[in-house]
């Protein structure tokens, strides 16, 4: 499933509030207010859970064991791949 855009989320919230339908966030003041709240909430979540830090690139190193050539240990500080 594709990620909803800011406009999609704004339209869904406005629909749930029985507000006017919009085709752009700038169509109504209410749509702009809803979009601002969505943006603030997103940034709060990113700050709270440090999500940007979770997307760092790292290299896997071969184990060097001939009996397990495809096994690679997890780098220090990495909890999931």
PyMOL Python script that loads the backbone (N, CA, C, O; Angstrom):
from pymol import cmd

cmd.read_pdbstr("""\
ATOM      1  N   UNK A   1       0.840  -1.179   0.000  1.00  0.00           N
ATOM      2  CA  UNK A   1       0.000   0.000   0.000  1.00  0.00           C
ATOM      3  C   UNK A   1       0.884   1.241   0.000  1.00  0.00           C
ATOM      4  O   UNK A   1       1.853   1.325   0.755  1.00  0.00           O
ATOM      5  N   UNK A   2       0.549   2.180  -0.834  1.00  0.00           N
ATOM      6  CA  UNK A   2       1.317   3.422  -0.929  1.00  0.00           C
ATOM      7  C   UNK A   2       1.100   4.292   0.307  1.00  0.00           C
ATOM      8  O   UNK A   2       0.029   4.283   0.914  1.00  0.00           O
ATOM      9  N   UNK A   3       2.123   5.028   0.656  1.00  0.00           N
ATOM     10  CA  UNK A   3       2.004   5.933   1.794  1.00  0.00           C
ATOM     11  C   UNK A   3       1.090   7.095   1.420  1.00  0.00           C
ATOM     12  O   UNK A   3       1.207   7.652   0.328  1.00  0.00           O
ATOM     13  N   UNK A   4       0.188   7.461   2.314  1.00  0.00           N
ATOM     14  CA  UNK A   4      -0.690   8.602   2.018  1.00  0.00           C
ATOM     15  C   UNK A   4       0.104   9.910   2.062  1.00  0.00           C
ATOM     16  O   UNK A   4       1.028  10.062   2.860  1.00  0.00           O
ATOM     17  N   UNK A   5      -0.265  10.831   1.207  1.00  0.00           N
ATOM     18  CA  UNK A   5       0.382  12.142   1.183  1.00  0.00           C
ATOM     19  C   UNK A   5      -0.243  13.029   2.256  1.00  0.00           C
ATOM     20  O   UNK A   5      -1.239  12.669   2.883  1.00  0.00           O
ATOM     21  N   UNK A   6       0.359  14.182   2.446  1.00  0.00           N
ATOM     22  CA  UNK A   6      -0.196  15.157   3.388  1.00  0.00           C
ATOM     23  C   UNK A   6      -1.602  15.551   2.961  1.00  0.00           C
ATOM     24  O   UNK A   6      -2.489  15.700   3.801  1.00  0.00           O
ATOM     25  N   UNK A   7      -1.809  15.722   1.659  1.00  0.00           N
ATOM     26  CA  UNK A   7      -3.138  16.065   1.155  1.00  0.00           C
ATOM     27  C   UNK A   7      -4.131  14.936   1.433  1.00  0.00           C
ATOM     28  O   UNK A   7      -5.262  15.198   1.842  1.00  0.00           O
ATOM     29  N   UNK A   8      -3.726  13.690   1.217  1.00  0.00           N
ATOM     30  CA  UNK A   8      -4.609  12.553   1.490  1.00  0.00           C
ATOM     31  C   UNK A   8      -5.050  12.533   2.950  1.00  0.00           C
ATOM     32  O   UNK A   8      -6.233  12.376   3.254  1.00  0.00           O
ATOM     33  N   UNK A   9      -4.081  12.695   3.845  1.00  0.00           N
ATOM     34  CA  UNK A   9      -4.401  12.693   5.280  1.00  0.00           C
ATOM     35  C   UNK A   9      -5.314  13.854   5.644  1.00  0.00           C
ATOM     36  O   UNK A   9      -6.258  13.693   6.418  1.00  0.00           O
ATOM     37  N   UNK A  10      -5.031  15.017   5.085  1.00  0.00           N
ATOM     38  CA  UNK A  10      -5.861  16.193   5.352  1.00  0.00           C
ATOM     39  C   UNK A  10      -7.282  15.960   4.873  1.00  0.00           C
ATOM     40  O   UNK A  10      -8.236  16.276   5.584  1.00  0.00           O
ATOM     41  N   UNK A  11      -7.434  15.411   3.676  1.00  0.00           N
ATOM     42  CA  UNK A  11      -8.768  15.135   3.138  1.00  0.00           C
ATOM     43  C   UNK A  11      -9.519  14.124   4.002  1.00  0.00           C
ATOM     44  O   UNK A  11     -10.718  14.279   4.234  1.00  0.00           O
ATOM     45  N   UNK A  12      -8.833  13.102   4.473  1.00  0.00           N
ATOM     46  CA  UNK A  12      -9.491  12.087   5.318  1.00  0.00           C
ATOM     47  C   UNK A  12      -9.961  12.677   6.642  1.00  0.00           C
ATOM     48  O   UNK A  12     -11.057  12.375   7.115  1.00  0.00           O
ATOM     49  N   UNK A  13      -9.122  13.519   7.234  1.00  0.00           N
ATOM     50  CA  UNK A  13      -9.501  14.145   8.507  1.00  0.00           C
ATOM     51  C   UNK A  13     -10.667  15.100   8.299  1.00  0.00           C
ATOM     52  O   UNK A  13     -11.616  15.096   9.083  1.00  0.00           O
ATOM     53  N   UNK A  14     -10.607  15.913   7.257  1.00  0.00           N
ATOM     54  CA  UNK A  14     -11.707  16.844   6.980  1.00  0.00           C
ATOM     55  C   UNK A  14     -13.000  16.081   6.708  1.00  0.00           C
ATOM     56  O   UNK A  14     -14.070  16.516   7.133  1.00  0.00           O
ATOM     57  N   UNK A  15     -12.918  14.966   6.017  1.00  0.00           N
ATOM     58  CA  UNK A  15     -14.103  14.153   5.746  1.00  0.00           C
ATOM     59  C   UNK A  15     -14.679  13.599   7.052  1.00  0.00           C
ATOM     60  O   UNK A  15     -15.895  13.593   7.246  1.00  0.00           O
ATOM     61  N   UNK A  16     -13.813  13.142   7.931  1.00  0.00           N
ATOM     62  CA  UNK A  16     -14.274  12.611   9.218  1.00  0.00           C
ATOM     63  C   UNK A  16     -14.917  13.693  10.077  1.00  0.00           C
ATOM     64  O   UNK A  16     -15.754  13.399  10.930  1.00  0.00           O
ATOM     65  N   UNK A  17     -14.523  14.948   9.851  1.00  0.00           N
ATOM     66  CA  UNK A  17     -15.093  16.068  10.594  1.00  0.00           C
ATOM     67  C   UNK A  17     -16.317  16.651   9.895  1.00  0.00           C
ATOM     68  O   UNK A  17     -16.876  17.649  10.351  1.00  0.00           O
ATOM     69  N   UNK A  18     -16.735  16.036   8.790  1.00  0.00           N
ATOM     70  CA  UNK A  18     -17.848  16.553   7.974  1.00  0.00           C
ATOM     71  C   UNK A  18     -17.590  17.984   7.519  1.00  0.00           C
ATOM     72  O   UNK A  18     -18.502  18.810   7.496  1.00  0.00           O
ATOM     73  N   UNK A  19     -16.349  18.270   7.160  1.00  0.00           N
ATOM     74  CA  UNK A  19     -15.968  19.591   6.657  1.00  0.00           C
ATOM     75  C   UNK A  19     -16.041  19.607   5.136  1.00  0.00           C
ATOM     76  O   UNK A  19     -16.335  18.596   4.499  1.00  0.00           O
ATOM     77  N   UNK A  20     -15.766  20.776   4.570  1.00  0.00           N
ATOM     78  CA  UNK A  20     -15.779  20.919   3.116  1.00  0.00           C
ATOM     79  C   UNK A  20     -14.684  20.066   2.482  1.00  0.00           C
ATOM     80  O   UNK A  20     -13.590  19.944   3.032  1.00  0.00           O
ATOM     81  N   UNK A  21     -14.983  19.473   1.317  1.00  0.00           N
ATOM     82  CA  UNK A  21     -13.988  18.728   0.560  1.00  0.00           C
ATOM     83  C   UNK A  21     -13.014  19.709  -0.073  1.00  0.00           C
ATOM     84  O   UNK A  21     -13.413  20.790  -0.506  1.00  0.00           O
ATOM     85  N   UNK A  22     -11.731  19.336  -0.131  1.00  0.00           N
ATOM     86  CA  UNK A  22     -10.720  20.202  -0.722  1.00  0.00           C
ATOM     87  C   UNK A  22      -9.906  19.423  -1.751  1.00  0.00           C
ATOM     88  O   UNK A  22      -9.749  18.207  -1.648  1.00  0.00           O
ATOM     89  N   UNK A  23      -9.394  20.142  -2.737  1.00  0.00           N
ATOM     90  CA  UNK A  23      -8.506  19.553  -3.732  1.00  0.00           C
ATOM     91  C   UNK A  23      -7.055  19.956  -3.493  1.00  0.00           C
ATOM     92  O   UNK A  23      -6.136  19.378  -4.074  1.00  0.00           O
ATOM     93  N   UNK A  24      -6.859  20.945  -2.638  1.00  0.00           N
ATOM     94  CA  UNK A  24      -5.527  21.401  -2.271  1.00  0.00           C
ATOM     95  C   UNK A  24      -5.577  21.886  -0.824  1.00  0.00           C
ATOM     96  O   UNK A  24      -6.616  22.346  -0.350  1.00  0.00           O
ATOM     97  N   UNK A  25      -4.470  21.780  -0.145  1.00  0.00           N
ATOM     98  CA  UNK A  25      -4.421  22.197   1.258  1.00  0.00           C
ATOM     99  C   UNK A  25      -4.738  23.676   1.399  1.00  0.00           C
ATOM    100  O   UNK A  25      -5.302  24.098   2.409  1.00  0.00           O
ATOM    101  N   UNK A  26      -4.386  24.455   0.408  1.00  0.00           N
ATOM    102  CA  UNK A  26      -4.609  25.904   0.483  1.00  0.00           C
ATOM    103  C   UNK A  26      -6.046  26.310   0.146  1.00  0.00           C
ATOM    104  O   UNK A  26      -6.352  27.502   0.116  1.00  0.00           O
ATOM    105  N   UNK A  27      -6.926  25.348  -0.107  1.00  0.00           N
ATOM    106  CA  UNK A  27      -8.308  25.679  -0.468  1.00  0.00           C
ATOM    107  C   UNK A  27      -9.068  26.344   0.677  1.00  0.00           C
ATOM    108  O   UNK A  27      -9.856  27.261   0.443  1.00  0.00           O
ATOM    109  N   UNK A  28      -8.846  25.900   1.892  1.00  0.00           N
ATOM    110  CA  UNK A  28      -9.552  26.492   3.032  1.00  0.00           C
ATOM    111  C   UNK A  28      -8.583  26.700   4.200  1.00  0.00           C
ATOM    112  O   UNK A  28      -7.540  26.051   4.277  1.00  0.00           O
ATOM    113  N   UNK A  29      -8.935  27.589   5.083  1.00  0.00           N
ATOM    114  CA  UNK A  29      -8.139  27.827   6.287  1.00  0.00           C
ATOM    115  C   UNK A  29      -8.140  26.576   7.152  1.00  0.00           C
ATOM    116  O   UNK A  29      -7.124  26.221   7.750  1.00  0.00           O
ATOM    117  N   UNK A  30      -9.285  25.913   7.214  1.00  0.00           N
ATOM    118  CA  UNK A  30      -9.408  24.703   8.023  1.00  0.00           C
ATOM    119  C   UNK A  30      -8.463  23.613   7.515  1.00  0.00           C
ATOM    120  O   UNK A  30      -7.848  22.914   8.320  1.00  0.00           O
ATOM    121  N   UNK A  31      -8.338  23.459   6.202  1.00  0.00           N
ATOM    122  CA  UNK A  31      -7.430  22.462   5.631  1.00  0.00           C
ATOM    123  C   UNK A  31      -5.982  22.792   5.982  1.00  0.00           C
ATOM    124  O   UNK A  31      -5.194  21.893   6.277  1.00  0.00           O
ATOM    125  N   UNK A  32      -5.632  24.068   5.952  1.00  0.00           N
ATOM    126  CA  UNK A  32      -4.278  24.477   6.318  1.00  0.00           C
ATOM    127  C   UNK A  32      -3.996  24.177   7.785  1.00  0.00           C
ATOM    128  O   UNK A  32      -2.896  23.745   8.133  1.00  0.00           O
ATOM    129  N   UNK A  33      -4.986  24.404   8.645  1.00  0.00           N
ATOM    130  CA  UNK A  33      -4.818  24.117  10.066  1.00  0.00           C
ATOM    131  C   UNK A  33      -4.633  22.623  10.315  1.00  0.00           C
ATOM    132  O   UNK A  33      -3.787  22.223  11.115  1.00  0.00           O
ATOM    133  N   UNK A  34      -5.424  21.803   9.629  1.00  0.00           N
ATOM    134  CA  UNK A  34      -5.299  20.350   9.777  1.00  0.00           C
ATOM    135  C   UNK A  34      -3.921  19.904   9.288  1.00  0.00           C
ATOM    136  O   UNK A  34      -3.268  19.097   9.950  1.00  0.00           O
ATOM    137  N   UNK A  35      -3.472  20.410   8.148  1.00  0.00           N
ATOM    138  CA  UNK A  35      -2.162  20.050   7.608  1.00  0.00           C
ATOM    139  C   UNK A  35      -1.045  20.454   8.570  1.00  0.00           C
ATOM    140  O   UNK A  35      -0.074  19.715   8.738  1.00  0.00           O
ATOM    141  N   UNK A  36      -1.176  21.614   9.198  1.00  0.00           N
ATOM    142  CA  UNK A  36      -0.173  22.055  10.172  1.00  0.00           C
ATOM    143  C   UNK A  36      -0.103  21.100  11.361  1.00  0.00           C
ATOM    144  O   UNK A  36       0.986  20.780  11.837  1.00  0.00           O
ATOM    145  N   UNK A  37      -1.242  20.651  11.834  1.00  0.00           N
ATOM    146  CA  UNK A  37      -1.279  19.708  12.959  1.00  0.00           C
ATOM    147  C   UNK A  37      -0.650  18.377  12.552  1.00  0.00           C
ATOM    148  O   UNK A  37       0.067  17.765  13.343  1.00  0.00           O
ATOM    149  N   UNK A  38      -0.913  17.927  11.330  1.00  0.00           N
ATOM    150  CA  UNK A  38      -0.303  16.679  10.842  1.00  0.00           C
ATOM    151  C   UNK A  38       1.214  16.830  10.797  1.00  0.00           C
ATOM    152  O   UNK A  38       1.939  15.936  11.234  1.00  0.00           O
ATOM    153  N   UNK A  39       1.693  17.944  10.276  1.00  0.00           N
ATOM    154  CA  UNK A  39       3.143  18.195  10.199  1.00  0.00           C
ATOM    155  C   UNK A  39       3.763  18.204  11.598  1.00  0.00           C
ATOM    156  O   UNK A  39       4.790  17.565  11.826  1.00  0.00           O
ATOM    157  N   UNK A  40       3.151  18.918  12.520  1.00  0.00           N
ATOM    158  CA  UNK A  40       3.666  18.997  13.890  1.00  0.00           C
ATOM    159  C   UNK A  40       3.705  17.616  14.539  1.00  0.00           C
ATOM    160  O   UNK A  40       4.680  17.262  15.203  1.00  0.00           O
ATOM    161  N   UNK A  41       2.651  16.849  14.346  1.00  0.00           N
ATOM    162  CA  UNK A  41       2.582  15.513  14.934  1.00  0.00           C
ATOM    163  C   UNK A  41       3.663  14.614  14.349  1.00  0.00           C
ATOM    164  O   UNK A  41       4.318  13.871  15.080  1.00  0.00           O
ATOM    165  N   UNK A  42       3.852  14.677  13.029  1.00  0.00           N
ATOM    166  CA  UNK A  42       4.902  13.889  12.384  1.00  0.00           C
ATOM    167  C   UNK A  42       6.273  14.238  12.955  1.00  0.00           C
ATOM    168  O   UNK A  42       7.052  13.346  13.293  1.00  0.00           O
ATOM    169  N   UNK A  43       6.568  15.521  13.062  1.00  0.00           N
ATOM    170  CA  UNK A  43       7.863  15.931  13.595  1.00  0.00           C
ATOM    171  C   UNK A  43       8.041  15.517  15.049  1.00  0.00           C
ATOM    172  O   UNK A  43       9.144  15.158  15.462  1.00  0.00           O
ATOM    173  N   UNK A  44       6.960  15.564  15.830  1.00  0.00           N
ATOM    174  CA  UNK A  44       7.025  15.102  17.224  1.00  0.00           C
ATOM    175  C   UNK A  44       7.359  13.614  17.288  1.00  0.00           C
ATOM    176  O   UNK A  44       8.156  13.193  18.126  1.00  0.00           O
ATOM    177  N   UNK A  45       6.759  12.824  16.415  1.00  0.00           N
ATOM    178  CA  UNK A  45       7.023  11.377  16.391  1.00  0.00           C
ATOM    179  C   UNK A  45       8.465  11.110  15.985  1.00  0.00           C
ATOM    180  O   UNK A  45       9.134  10.272  16.591  1.00  0.00           O
ATOM    181  N   UNK A  46       8.950  11.813  14.968  1.00  0.00           N
ATOM    182  CA  UNK A  46      10.336  11.627  14.521  1.00  0.00           C
ATOM    183  C   UNK A  46      11.302  11.992  15.645  1.00  0.00           C
ATOM    184  O   UNK A  46      12.282  11.281  15.865  1.00  0.00           O
ATOM    185  N   UNK A  47      11.043  13.081  16.356  1.00  0.00           N
ATOM    186  CA  UNK A  47      11.906  13.486  17.468  1.00  0.00           C
ATOM    187  C   UNK A  47      11.836  12.494  18.620  1.00  0.00           C
ATOM    188  O   UNK A  47      12.862  12.147  19.207  1.00  0.00           O
ATOM    189  N   UNK A  48      10.641  12.040  18.944  1.00  0.00           N
ATOM    190  CA  UNK A  48      10.441  11.137  20.085  1.00  0.00           C
ATOM    191  C   UNK A  48      11.155   9.807  19.884  1.00  0.00           C
ATOM    192  O   UNK A  48      11.792   9.305  20.810  1.00  0.00           O
ATOM    193  N   UNK A  49      11.058   9.235  18.704  1.00  0.00           N
ATOM    194  CA  UNK A  49      11.593   7.897  18.454  1.00  0.00           C
ATOM    195  C   UNK A  49      12.903   7.906  17.679  1.00  0.00           C
ATOM    196  O   UNK A  49      13.415   6.839  17.339  1.00  0.00           O
ATOM    197  N   UNK A  50      13.458   9.075  17.391  1.00  0.00           N
ATOM    198  CA  UNK A  50      14.742   9.206  16.701  1.00  0.00           C
ATOM    199  C   UNK A  50      14.759   8.354  15.434  1.00  0.00           C
ATOM    200  O   UNK A  50      15.698   7.590  15.209  1.00  0.00           O
ATOM    201  N   UNK A  51      13.727   8.484  14.612  1.00  0.00           N
ATOM    202  CA  UNK A  51      13.564   7.639  13.434  1.00  0.00           C
ATOM    203  C   UNK A  51      14.615   7.893  12.368  1.00  0.00           C
ATOM    204  O   UNK A  51      14.992   6.958  11.661  1.00  0.00           O
ATOM    205  N   UNK A  52      15.095   9.093  12.225  1.00  0.00           N
ATOM    206  CA  UNK A  52      16.088   9.368  11.195  1.00  0.00           C
ATOM    207  C   UNK A  52      17.401   8.658  11.490  1.00  0.00           C
ATOM    208  O   UNK A  52      18.112   8.267  10.565  1.00  0.00           O
ATOM    209  N   UNK A  53      17.728   8.489  12.750  1.00  0.00           N
ATOM    210  CA  UNK A  53      18.961   7.799  13.121  1.00  0.00           C
ATOM    211  C   UNK A  53      18.888   6.316  12.785  1.00  0.00           C
ATOM    212  O   UNK A  53      19.923   5.662  12.654  1.00  0.00           O
ATOM    213  N   UNK A  54      17.686   5.780  12.646  1.00  0.00           N
ATOM    214  CA  UNK A  54      17.522   4.361  12.366  1.00  0.00           C
ATOM    215  C   UNK A  54      17.799   4.013  10.915  1.00  0.00           C
ATOM    216  O   UNK A  54      17.841   2.832  10.574  1.00  0.00           O
ATOM    217  N   UNK A  55      17.989   4.996  10.053  1.00  0.00           N
ATOM    218  CA  UNK A  55      18.183   4.737   8.633  1.00  0.00           C
ATOM    219  C   UNK A  55      19.618   5.016   8.183  1.00  0.00           C
ATOM    220  O   UNK A  55      19.832   5.627   7.136  1.00  0.00           O
ATOM    221  N   UNK A  56      20.571   4.584   8.948  1.00  0.00           N
ATOM    222  CA  UNK A  56      21.964   4.769   8.580  1.00  0.00           C
ATOM    223  C   UNK A  56      22.459   3.543   7.818  1.00  0.00           C
ATOM    224  O   UNK A  56      22.070   2.412   8.110  1.00  0.00           O
ATOM    225  N   UNK A  57      23.311   3.785   6.851  1.00  0.00           N
ATOM    226  CA  UNK A  57      23.896   2.701   6.072  1.00  0.00           C
ATOM    227  C   UNK A  57      25.022   2.047   6.870  1.00  0.00           C
ATOM    228  O   UNK A  57      25.733   2.712   7.623  1.00  0.00           O
ATOM    229  N   UNK A  58      25.169   0.748   6.694  1.00  0.00           N
ATOM    230  CA  UNK A  58      26.273   0.036   7.328  1.00  0.00           C
ATOM    231  C   UNK A  58      26.672  -1.114   6.416  1.00  0.00           C
ATOM    232  O   UNK A  58      25.910  -1.516   5.536  1.00  0.00           O
ATOM    233  N   UNK A  59      27.855  -1.632   6.632  1.00  0.00           N
ATOM    234  CA  UNK A  59      28.354  -2.754   5.831  1.00  0.00           C
ATOM    235  C   UNK A  59      28.360  -4.015   6.669  1.00  0.00           C
ATOM    236  O   UNK A  59      28.640  -3.986   7.867  1.00  0.00           O
ATOM    237  N   UNK A  60      28.050  -5.104   6.029  1.00  0.00           N
ATOM    238  CA  UNK A  60      28.138  -6.403   6.691  1.00  0.00           C
ATOM    239  C   UNK A  60      29.489  -7.016   6.357  1.00  0.00           C
ATOM    240  O   UNK A  60      29.983  -6.866   5.240  1.00  0.00           O
ATOM    241  N   UNK A  61      30.079  -7.697   7.312  1.00  0.00           N
ATOM    242  CA  UNK A  61      31.362  -8.337   7.114  1.00  0.00           C
ATOM    243  C   UNK A  61      31.178  -9.845   7.113  1.00  0.00           C
ATOM    244  O   UNK A  61      30.418 -10.388   7.915  1.00  0.00           O
ATOM    245  N   UNK A  62      31.867 -10.504   6.223  1.00  0.00           N
ATOM    246  CA  UNK A  62      31.783 -11.965   6.155  1.00  0.00           C
ATOM    247  C   UNK A  62      32.347 -12.562   7.435  1.00  0.00           C
ATOM    248  O   UNK A  62      33.258 -12.003   8.046  1.00  0.00           O
ATOM    249  N   UNK A  63      31.796 -13.703   7.833  1.00  0.00           N
ATOM    250  CA  UNK A  63      32.243 -14.339   9.070  1.00  0.00           C
ATOM    251  C   UNK A  63      33.631 -14.943   8.918  1.00  0.00           C
ATOM    252  O   UNK A  63      34.354 -15.092   9.903  1.00  0.00           O
ATOM    253  N   UNK A  64      34.008 -15.290   7.694  1.00  0.00           N
ATOM    254  CA  UNK A  64      35.324 -15.877   7.470  1.00  0.00           C
ATOM    255  C   UNK A  64      35.389 -17.351   7.820  1.00  0.00           C
ATOM    256  O   UNK A  64      36.466 -17.948   7.805  1.00  0.00           O
ATOM    257  N   UNK A  65      34.249 -17.940   8.134  1.00  0.00           N
ATOM    258  CA  UNK A  65      34.193 -19.351   8.479  1.00  0.00           C
ATOM    259  C   UNK A  65      33.829 -20.160   7.236  1.00  0.00           C
ATOM    260  O   UNK A  65      32.769 -19.923   6.657  1.00  0.00           O
ATOM    261  N   UNK A  66      34.663 -21.104   6.806  1.00  0.00           N
ATOM    262  CA  UNK A  66      34.358 -21.871   5.602  1.00  0.00           C
ATOM    263  C   UNK A  66      33.082 -22.710   5.721  1.00  0.00           C
ATOM    264  O   UNK A  66      32.438 -22.998   4.713  1.00  0.00           O
ATOM    265  N   UNK A  67      32.718 -23.100   6.924  1.00  0.00           N
ATOM    266  CA  UNK A  67      31.514 -23.914   7.095  1.00  0.00           C
ATOM    267  C   UNK A  67      30.241 -23.080   7.030  1.00  0.00           C
ATOM    268  O   UNK A  67      29.159 -23.623   6.808  1.00  0.00           O
ATOM    269  N   UNK A  68      30.354 -21.780   7.218  1.00  0.00           N
ATOM    270  CA  UNK A  68      29.217 -20.861   7.161  1.00  0.00           C
ATOM    271  C   UNK A  68      29.590 -19.608   6.369  1.00  0.00           C
ATOM    272  O   UNK A  68      29.666 -18.520   6.940  1.00  0.00           O
ATOM    273  N   UNK A  69      29.820 -19.745   5.077  1.00  0.00           N
ATOM    274  CA  UNK A  69      30.286 -18.597   4.298  1.00  0.00           C
ATOM    275  C   UNK A  69      29.241 -17.496   4.107  1.00  0.00           C
ATOM    276  O   UNK A  69      29.595 -16.349   3.832  1.00  0.00           O
ATOM    277  N   UNK A  70      27.967 -17.832   4.251  1.00  0.00           N
ATOM    278  CA  UNK A  70      26.922 -16.823   4.046  1.00  0.00           C
ATOM    279  C   UNK A  70      26.481 -16.146   5.343  1.00  0.00           C
ATOM    280  O   UNK A  70      25.622 -15.264   5.306  1.00  0.00           O
ATOM    281  N   UNK A  71      27.031 -16.525   6.459  1.00  0.00           N
ATOM    282  CA  UNK A  71      26.665 -15.919   7.737  1.00  0.00           C
ATOM    283  C   UNK A  71      27.510 -14.685   7.987  1.00  0.00           C
ATOM    284  O   UNK A  71      28.724 -14.687   7.785  1.00  0.00           O
ATOM    285  N   UNK A  72      26.833 -13.622   8.436  1.00  0.00           N
ATOM    286  CA  UNK A  72      27.516 -12.371   8.730  1.00  0.00           C
ATOM    287  C   UNK A  72      27.043 -11.839  10.067  1.00  0.00           C
ATOM    288  O   UNK A  72      25.838 -11.720  10.292  1.00  0.00           O
ATOM    289  N   UNK A  73      27.964 -11.519  10.955  1.00  0.00           N
ATOM    290  CA  UNK A  73      27.537 -10.982  12.261  1.00  0.00           C
ATOM    291  C   UNK A  73      26.947  -9.587  12.121  1.00  0.00           C
ATOM    292  O   UNK A  73      27.321  -8.825  11.230  1.00  0.00           O
ATOM    293  N   UNK A  74      26.031  -9.271  13.004  1.00  0.00           N
ATOM    294  CA  UNK A  74      25.438  -7.936  13.021  1.00  0.00           C
ATOM    295  C   UNK A  74      26.453  -6.942  13.539  1.00  0.00           C
ATOM    296  O   UNK A  74      27.166  -7.233  14.499  1.00  0.00           O
ATOM    297  N   UNK A  75      26.533  -5.774  12.925  1.00  0.00           N
ATOM    298  CA  UNK A  75      27.450  -4.732  13.435  1.00  0.00           C
ATOM    299  C   UNK A  75      27.027  -4.274  14.824  1.00  0.00           C
ATOM    300  O   UNK A  75      25.861  -4.379  15.204  1.00  0.00           O
ATOM    301  N   UNK A  76      27.980  -3.776  15.555  1.00  0.00           N
ATOM    302  CA  UNK A  76      27.730  -3.276  16.911  1.00  0.00           C
ATOM    303  C   UNK A  76      26.704  -2.140  16.847  1.00  0.00           C
ATOM    304  O   UNK A  76      26.843  -1.233  16.026  1.00  0.00           O
ATOM    305  N   UNK A  77      25.686  -2.178  17.693  1.00  0.00           N
ATOM    306  CA  UNK A  77      24.686  -1.131  17.744  1.00  0.00           C
ATOM    307  C   UNK A  77      23.521  -1.321  16.772  1.00  0.00           C
ATOM    308  O   UNK A  77      22.565  -0.545  16.786  1.00  0.00           O
ATOM    309  N   UNK A  78      23.601  -2.344  15.936  1.00  0.00           N
ATOM    310  CA  UNK A  78      22.519  -2.627  14.981  1.00  0.00           C
ATOM    311  C   UNK A  78      21.602  -3.675  15.586  1.00  0.00           C
ATOM    312  O   UNK A  78      22.064  -4.726  16.030  1.00  0.00           O
ATOM    313  N   UNK A  79      20.299  -3.393  15.604  1.00  0.00           N
ATOM    314  CA  UNK A  79      19.347  -4.318  16.226  1.00  0.00           C
ATOM    315  C   UNK A  79      18.504  -5.062  15.219  1.00  0.00           C
ATOM    316  O   UNK A  79      17.923  -6.097  15.545  1.00  0.00           O
ATOM    317  N   UNK A  80      18.426  -4.555  13.996  1.00  0.00           N
ATOM    318  CA  UNK A  80      17.618  -5.197  12.966  1.00  0.00           C
ATOM    319  C   UNK A  80      18.123  -4.782  11.597  1.00  0.00           C
ATOM    320  O   UNK A  80      18.695  -3.705  11.429  1.00  0.00           O
ATOM    321  N   UNK A  81      17.904  -5.645  10.632  1.00  0.00           N
ATOM    322  CA  UNK A  81      18.293  -5.341   9.251  1.00  0.00           C
ATOM    323  C   UNK A  81      17.032  -5.185   8.432  1.00  0.00           C
ATOM    324  O   UNK A  81      17.104  -4.924   7.231  1.00  0.00           O
TER     325      UNK A  81
END
""", "prot")
cmd.dss("prot")
cmd.show_as("cartoon", "prot")
cmd.util.cbc("prot")
cmd.orient("prot")
